[in-house]
Every structure is written in C-alpha cells, then in structure tokens.
Amino acid sequence: MADLSDDERGQLLLVAGLALALVFIGLALVVNSAIFTENLASRGETAGSDGALAARASVEANVGEAMDRANYYNGSAPVAAFNRSLRNVSTQSEYLSATSGTLVNVTYVDHREGERINGSIDQGDDNYTVVGDVERVPDANGTRGLAFNSSGLPDGSDPPLVVKVNDTDFDGDERSWRARIWENSSGVQIQTIRNGTTPSENRTEHCSVSSAPENRIQVTAGLVNDQPCDALRWNDDGENFWYGNGVLASGSDYAIHFENTNGVSGEFELVVYDDGGLSLPLLSPSGDAIYDATVRFVYDGPDVRYNTTVRVAPGEPDV
C-alpha cells in the first residue's frame, strides 16, 4: 500500500468514522422501529401516533362489522365472504388515508371456527341448555355477541329471566355465573351472582338501566340499551362481573343455560368457539361462523410506520 501523508490518513479516518456512525444510526433506527411497532399504544406523544392508533381503531371496528355480516348472511361460507369484505375494508382505508399522504393496508392472517346460534327466548321448555361443552379461547372467552331483544321481560312478580354459565365439572350453582333479568317501573334490572366453590367466594352486583320500547341486553358486551351495566362488567370496586367470570377452572368446558323463559318474548343470538365438541341438546346452529380473526394492519404515514397484527372478536367480554 502506498505511503499516506498525515492529511490523507486524517481524511481516511474521518471517512471511516462517518461510515461507522451511519451504520450505528441505521441499527438504532431498525431497533427503535421494531420497539415502536410493538409499543405504539403507549407512545401517544410521538408525532403521528394518534393518527395511527385512530386508524387502527377504525379498521378494527370495520373488520368486526365485516365478520358479523359474513356470519349472519353467509352461514355456509363465512370465511370467503369475510375475506371479500376485508378486501373492501382495506381498499376503503387506503382511499380515505391517501389524501393525507398515508398508506393503510389490512390483510387476513388467520381465524378460529365458530357456530352462530339464534332463536326465540321462549323455546317451550322453561329451563333449557343453549349450548354445552364450550371451550374457552386461550387468554380470552369462548362466547361473544350474546345479546337479545325483548319487549316482554318478567315484571318482578314472576321469576326473572336467568342467563347462566356454569363449569361442566361442577354441579348446581357451584362455579357458576348467573345474570337475573327483569323489568319494573324503575327500568331494566340486572343482578349478577358469581358463585365460587365456597360461600366466601360468592359475589353479587346489581344495575338498573332505563327501559326502552324494546330492550336490548348485550350480555357479553356489558350493555343494556347501549348503556354500561356494572353487573355485566367491572364494578366501582374493581370486581369483575363480565360474562362467565370466575366460572372456569383451567382447561375445563362450560355450558350456557336460559331459565324461566316461558312467556318471555324476544330473540337471542350468540357466537361460540367451535373446537369440534359442542353440544346442542335443543337448538341447531344457524350456520358456521368465524369466532375471531387476526389481521395484519400496516400504517405508513409521513411521521410513523406501524406494522402489527390485530385480533378481532366483536362483542367478546373481558376474561
């Protein structure tokens, strides 16, 4: 190698130093980008993050609506219908975001099979099992979208309508969750009783919500006539009364029952996770369904790039 002057050596060291600096900056950007992708929700102060999170929330809501439509209208082939709707969601999101110089893309990743069940609340039998041997989804529930409309709830002089969930490994009301529902002059009344394995574990919560001409009880969503009900969600003391809470021991199945249904008008619906072992002693499923779906959400904006997967299960309660 030719001899280098002091000036040439200095220039060479400077160039090498700049090259190393660029390498380190590039590595830092890669690492920070990965961290940012996974932790955007906790970094709302970052420029552009509010837009990314708002876009994600909008996409999640639209994907949930697409899933519900596919389950309702395409019981024989819900996945194909869902994917068609998902492409429309992605196209619309791209179109709406393009005006701000942002690219939003949504693609299908995976889903879990389910069954959609619906029918009249009054099935002729005063007490009946809607579905048995429902398996809980890991880190989530196995039932979503359990809701009913009724203009004829019990008035308080008759036994209340009861929605009951119980661990199939236990008898009676042990390891059960029960929502007792009736209506009086003060509105719709819901009393939830959460039974453990001993009396000291039992908990009760009550809520009252103004009546409507046709009351809508969204049991798994914790809403009565679109108003939150503490007896179907977290109460003011921080105790969990969400649907089915406290029922399941690890790895066990559960059953869903309706009690005191004679004379109660209205229709109910729900979607349950289908692991192949569901029991339907009285009702037949209305059709195959998607229980939940995972989609990939990519947001590429002027200030931030956000790439993550999103699980969508509309109307699923907290665990």
C-alpha positions in Angstrom: 0.0 0.0 0.0 1.3 3.4 -0.9 2.5 5.7 1.9 -0.1 8.1 3.1 0.5 11.6 4.3 -0.8 12.8 7.6 -3.6 14.7 5.8 -4.6 11.6 3.8 -4.5 9.5 7.0 -6.8 12.0 8.7 -9.2 12.1 5.8 -9.3 8.3 5.8 -10.0 8.1 9.5 -12.8 10.7 9.1 -14.5 8.8 6.3 -14.2 5.5 8.3 -15.7 7.3 11.3 -18.6 8.7 9.3 -19.3 5.3 7.8 -19.4 3.7 11.2 -21.6 6.4 12.5 -24.1 5.8 9.7 -24.1 2.1 10.4 -24.8 2.7 14.1 -27.6 5.2 13.2 -29.1 2.6 10.9 -29.0 -0.1 13.5 -30.6 2.3 16.0 -33.4 3.1 13.6 -34.1 -0.5 13.0 -34.2 -1.3 16.7 -36.3 1.7 17.5 -38.7 1.0 14.7 -39.2 -2.6 16.0 -39.8 -1.3 19.5 -42.1 1.4 18.2 -44.1 -1.1 16.2 -44.8 -3.2 19.3 -45.4 -0.4 21.7 -47.1 2.4 19.8 -50.2 2.3 22.1 -48.0 3.5 25.0 -46.3 6.3 23.0 -49.1 8.6 22.2 -46.8 11.7 22.4 -44.9 10.6 19.3 -45.7 12.6 16.2 -48.1 10.7 14.0 -49.0 8.0 16.6 -52.5 9.4 17.3 -53.4 9.1 13.6 -52.0 5.5 13.5 -54.0 4.5 16.6 -57.2 6.1 15.3 -56.8 4.3 12.0 -56.3 1.0 13.8 -59.4 1.5 15.9 -61.4 2.4 12.8 -60.1 -0.7 10.9 -60.8 -3.0 13.9 -64.4 -1.7 14.1 -64.9 -2.2 10.3 -63.3 -5.7 10.4 -65.7 -6.6 13.2 -68.7 -5.4 11.2 -67.5 -7.4 8.2 -67.2 -10.5 10.3 -70.7 -10.2 11.8 -72.2 -9.6 8.3 -70.4 -12.7 7.0 -71.6 -14.8 9.9 -75.2 -13.5 9.5 -75.7 -13.6 5.8 -73.2 -16.4 4.7 -73.6 -19.2 7.2 -72.5 -21.8 4.6 -69.3 -20.0 3.7 -68.5 -17.2 6.1 -64.7 -17.2 5.6 -64.9 -16.5 1.9 -67.5 -13.7 2.5 -65.3 -12.3 5.2 -62.3 -12.1 3.0 -64.2 -10.4 0.3 -65.4 -7.8 2.8 -61.9 -7.5 4.2 -60.5 -6.5 0.8 -63.2 -3.8 0.7 -62.2 -2.6 4.1 -58.5 -2.4 3.0 -59.4 -0.6 -0.2 -61.6 1.9 1.5 -59.0 2.5 4.2 -56.3 3.1 1.6 -58.5 5.5 -0.4 -59.5 7.6 2.7 -56.0 7.8 4.1 -54.3 8.6 0.7 -55.5 12.2 0.9 -53.2 12.8 3.9 -50.2 11.1 2.3 -50.7 7.9 4.4 -50.9 4.3 3.3 -53.1 1.9 5.3 -53.3 -1.8 4.4 -55.3 -4.6 6.0 -54.8 -8.3 5.2 -56.1 -11.6 6.5 -53.8 -13.7 8.7 -55.9 -16.4 10.5 -59.2 -17.2 12.2 -60.9 -19.6 14.6 -64.0 -21.5 13.7 -67.3 -20.9 15.5 -71.0 -21.6 15.4 -73.7 -18.9 15.3 -76.8 -19.8 17.3 -80.0 -17.8 17.4 -83.7 -18.3 18.2 -86.7 -17.4 20.3 -86.0 -17.0 24.0 -89.2 -19.0 24.8 -88.5 -22.5 23.4 -91.4 -24.2 25.2 -89.1 -25.5 27.9 -89.0 -23.1 30.9 -85.3 -24.0 31.5 -83.0 -25.3 28.8 -79.4 -25.5 27.8 -78.5 -23.3 24.8 -75.1 -25.0 24.2 -72.8 -27.2 26.2 -69.1 -28.1 26.1 -67.9 -24.7 25.1 -64.2 -24.4 25.2 -62.5 -21.2 26.3 -60.3 -19.5 23.8 -56.7 -19.1 25.2 -56.4 -15.8 27.1 -59.9 -14.8 26.0 -63.5 -16.2 26.1 -65.3 -18.8 24.0 -68.6 -16.8 23.6 -69.1 -13.4 22.0 -72.1 -11.4 20.8 -74.6 -12.9 23.3 -77.5 -10.5 23.1 -81.2 -10.4 22.9 -84.1 -8.0 22.2 -87.3 -8.3 24.3 -90.4 -6.2 24.8 -91.7 -8.6 27.4 -89.3 -9.1 30.3 -90.6 -10.5 33.6 -92.1 -7.7 35.6 -90.8 -8.6 39.0 -93.8 -10.5 40.2 -92.7 -13.6 38.2 -89.3 -15.3 38.4 -86.7 -13.3 36.5 -85.1 -14.5 33.3 -81.8 -16.1 34.1 -78.7 -16.4 31.8 -76.5 -18.9 33.5 -72.9 -20.1 32.7 -71.5 -23.0 34.6 -68.3 -25.1 34.7 -69.3 -28.5 33.5 -67.1 -30.1 36.1 -69.3 -28.8 38.9 -72.9 -29.4 39.9 -75.7 -26.9 40.7 -74.7 -23.3 41.1 -71.2 -24.0 42.2 -68.7 -22.4 39.8 -71.5 -20.5 38.0 -72.2 -17.0 36.7 -75.9 -16.0 36.7 -77.5 -12.8 35.4 -81.1 -12.4 36.7 -83.0 -10.0 34.4 -86.4 -8.4 35.0 -88.1 -5.0 34.4 -90.1 -2.7 36.7 -91.1 0.9 36.9 -87.5 1.9 37.6 -86.2 0.3 34.4 -84.4 -2.9 33.4 -82.9 -4.6 36.5 -79.9 -7.0 36.3 -78.5 -8.8 39.3 -75.4 -10.9 38.6 -74.4 -13.7 41.0 -70.9 -15.0 40.7 -70.5 -18.3 42.6 -67.2 -19.8 43.6 -66.5 -23.2 45.2 -67.2 -21.9 48.7 -69.7 -19.3 50.0 -66.9 -16.9 50.9 -66.0 -16.7 47.2 -69.6 -15.7 46.1 -70.1 -12.1 44.8 -73.3 -10.2 43.8 -73.7 -7.0 41.8 -76.8 -5.1 40.6 -77.5 -2.4 38.0 -80.6 -0.5 36.8 -80.9 1.0 33.4 -83.8 3.0 31.8 -86.2 0.9 29.8 -86.8 1.1 26.1 -89.8 0.1 24.0 -87.8 -3.0 23.0 -85.0 -3.6 25.5 -81.7 -4.8 24.1 -79.5 -6.7 26.5 -75.9 -7.2 25.2 -74.8 -9.7 27.8 -71.2 -10.3 26.7 -70.7 -6.6 25.8 -71.9 -5.5 29.2 -74.5 -3.1 27.8 -78.2 -2.6 28.4 -80.0 -0.4 25.9 -76.5 0.8 24.9 -75.7 1.9 28.5 -72.9 0.2 30.6 -74.1 -2.0 33.3 -71.8 -2.7 36.3 -73.5 -6.1 36.8 -72.1 -7.2 33.4 -68.6 -5.7 33.6 -66.2 -4.2 36.2 -68.0 -2.6 39.1 -66.9 0.6 41.0 -64.9 -1.6 43.4 -62.9 -3.1 40.6 -64.5 -6.5 40.9 -65.0 -8.4 37.6 -68.6 -9.3 36.7 -68.1 -9.8 33.0 -69.9 -12.7 31.4 -68.7 -16.0 32.7 -66.1 -14.6 35.0 -65.0 -16.9 37.8 -66.6 -19.9 36.2 -63.8 -21.8 34.7 -61.0 -23.9 36.2 -58.0 -24.2 33.9 -58.8 -26.3 30.8 -62.5 -27.0 31.6 -65.5 -26.5 29.4 -68.7 -24.6 30.3 -72.4 -24.6 29.3 -74.8 -21.8 28.7 -78.4 -22.1 30.0 -81.6 -20.0 30.0 -84.0 -20.3 32.9 -87.6 -19.0 33.5 -88.1 -18.3 29.8 -91.8 -19.2 29.4 -93.7 -16.1 28.3 -90.6 -14.0 27.7 -90.8 -12.5 24.2 -87.8 -11.8 22.0 -84.9 -13.3 20.1 -81.4 -14.1 21.1 -78.1 -14.6 19.3 -74.5 -15.6 20.1 -71.4 -17.0 18.5 -69.4 -19.7 20.3 -65.9 -21.1 19.6 -66.2 -24.5 18.0 -63.4 -26.9 18.8 -65.5 -29.8 17.3 -67.0 -30.8 20.6 -70.0 -28.5 21.1 -73.3 -30.0 22.5 -76.6 -28.5 21.2 -79.4 -30.5 23.0 -82.3 -28.3 22.0 -81.3 -25.9 19.3 -79.5 -26.3 16.0 -76.8 -23.9 14.9 -77.9 -21.2 12.4 -74.7 -21.8 10.5 -70.9 -21.9 10.5 -69.3 -18.8 11.8 -66.0 -17.1 12.4 -65.3 -16.8 16.1 -62.4 -14.5 15.9 -59.9 -13.3 13.2 -56.4 -12.0 13.1 -55.5 -9.4 10.5 -52.3 -7.6 9.7 -52.5 -3.8 9.9 -49.9 -1.6 8.3 -49.9 2.2 8.6 -47.3 4.1 6.7 -47.6 7.8 7.4 -45.3 10.8 7.0 -44.1 10.6 10.6 -44.5 7.0 11.6 -44.7 3.4 10.2 -46.8 1.0 12.3 -47.0 -2.7 11.4 -48.8 -5.2 13.7 -51.3 -7.9 13.9 -54.8 -7.3 15.4 -57.2 -9.9 16.9 -60.8 -9.0 16.3 -63.7 -10.7 18.2 -66.7 -8.2 18.4 -68.8 -8.5 21.4 -66.4 -10.6 23.4 -66.3 -10.0 27.2 -63.2 -9.4 29.3 -61.7 -12.5 30.8 
